[in-house]
Amino acid sequence: MKSNYRLNQKGQGMTEYILIVALIAVAVIGAVKIFGGKINSGFKNAGDQIGSAVNNNGSNAADQASGVLHSAGGR
């Protein structure tokens, strides 16, 4: 009798865990559907701005870092 009770408790715990994981998965899928386009356009805009800043500046990050080191007295 005692072993059946323990077996049922383990099954109940596993079922609750599966239900929680399924609920979280549904929430994540819903959030991605709602906010996915906004996040994607935000990253695209940021990438475009970084790309245009690098192209307009005419130098890359290594040149800029080298200039900072030389102006600060580094070698």
N, C-alpha and C positions, 0 to 999 in steps of 0.2 A: 504494500500500500504506500509506503514512504517513497519508494523508488519511482512509482508512477507520478507522484506529486512533483518530484524533482524534474522528471522528464517533461511534464506539462509546463513547468516554470521556465525551463530552457526554451521550449518551443514558443511560449508567449513572448519571451524577451527577444527572440530572433524575429518574430513577426512584427513587434513594435519597432525594432531597428530598421527592418525593411520598409515599413510604412514611413518612417521619418526620412530615410534616404530618398524614397520616391517623392515625398512632398518637397524636399529640398531641390530635387532635380526638376520638378515641374516649376518651381519658383524661379530657378536659374534660367530655364528655357523661356519663361514669360518675360523676365527682365532683359534677356538678350534680344528678344523680338521687339520689345518696346524701345530700349535704349541703344540697340546695336548700330543703327544708322547714324545717330547723333555722335556716338563715340568714334565711329569710323570717319565721319567727316571732320571731327576735331583733330584726329591724328593726321589726316590728309592735309588739313590747313596748316598744322604745325610743321609738317614735313616740307610743304611748299614754301613756307616762310623761311625756314632754315636753308633750303636750297637756293632761294633767291638771294638771301643774305650772303651766302658763300660765293655765289656767282657774281654778285655786284661788287663784293669786296675785292675780288681778284686774288685772294690768298687763302691758304688752308689753315687748319687749326695748328699744325706743326709750326708754320711760320709765325703765327701769332704767339704761340708759347715761347718760341725762340726770342722774339722781340721783348716779351715780358721779362724773360730771364736776363737778357742783356741790359735792359733799362734798370733792373734791380741790382745789377752788379754781379750777377751769377755768370758762370762760365759754361 
